[in-house]
Amino acid sequence: MSSSAPTLRRRRWALFALFLLPGLSMAAWVTRTPEVRDLLGASTAQMGLVLFGLSLGSMAGILSSGPLVMRLGTRPVALTGAALVVIALPTIALGAVAGQPLVTAAGLALFGLGVGAGEVAMNIEGADVERIGGKPFLPALHGCFSLGTVLGAGLGILANAVAFPVAAHLGLTAVVGAALLLWAAPAIPAGTGRTTPEEREAQAAAPKLALLGDVRLLFIGGVVLAMALAEGTANDWLPLVMVDGHGFGATMGSTVFALFAAAMTVGRFGGGPIVARVGRARVLLVSALFAAAGLALISFVDSQAVAVTAVVLWGLGASLGFPLALSAAGDSGPNPTARVALASTIGYLAFLVGPPTLGLLGEHVGLRGALVVPLVVVLLAALIAPSTAPRSSATPAEPAAEPAGRA
């Protein structure tokens, strides 16, 4: 046991770095969206279509990741995903400075593909580390993504304040991401998650329609979708909501996004003991209500001070929703891998339809008015949050499903 501990510790830190990378990169992009929008000369609706590239890439990544992991293992999928994120940043920068929306959208598609594919593989890696280590690991792992967004947002604020060129900012972030990837790669073992051809054939023959008939699983998928939309709306639109909807400058818009990211980080690193004490379903209910309160205040109250305060509620509310709902999907019944994959796919519909829908709606009613969409969806998630309660509380005969559910 002691001889394997350093290897497991190194693997944990490598996964922390691989989760930090997309958070850092995402924040670099998000904090510069007002300037990118200006460089492209894009309207709100056109920016929604540019962001659609991110949605398409994310959906392609999430749909392809499971089969790729089963065939190749987590290592090549996770590392390739991280590499695509690194390549995406200079592509986005090139499109912005050239005034080419299609190139920017292509860069965002690469980004989404890398994050979508890599996240599934890294979650499987994280679940394996959690199983071997015998203690919770996934909440802190997702917390590193949020920590990366805090660090990236801080650098974005500084870049906006000193009018640092977008291309140089994204290019330097790509260099840092490449360094994190090269450091982490040797610690990710080969073979995790890989299955034999016979096992893949059995999985393909499994009654997937039975999962679609599992009402509880579909409710959990609805919670995943709602909380993904709450988080994704902030990642896509928050600086522009603050700039266009509340009259902030670009630097302050980035600062508000950093505040959101900080609230997400606090929620994810501090939420584990609360979940253990009061239960997953109650935490998800309160989380949804917090996120809804933040969205409502930003949408309906015309006050910069209220908007800044509301962002904290929004961030705290969105922080635990996605990982906790995926965990609920995993322990909702047999075949946890397929259940997590289905819930993830439902959730990623939010990333697919969210940006263009909010952009097109925002063109007519303003971005603050468009926030009513995620507000209503999150309130619906609060109503169905009880479906995420562990099955073991109602049927003690199934304790074996719990470890597999932390995916």
Summary of the structure (lengths in Angstrom):
residues: 407
radius of gyration: 20.1
end to end distance: 23.7
largest distance: 61.9
contacts: 1607
relative contact order: 0.14
helix: 85%
strand: 0%
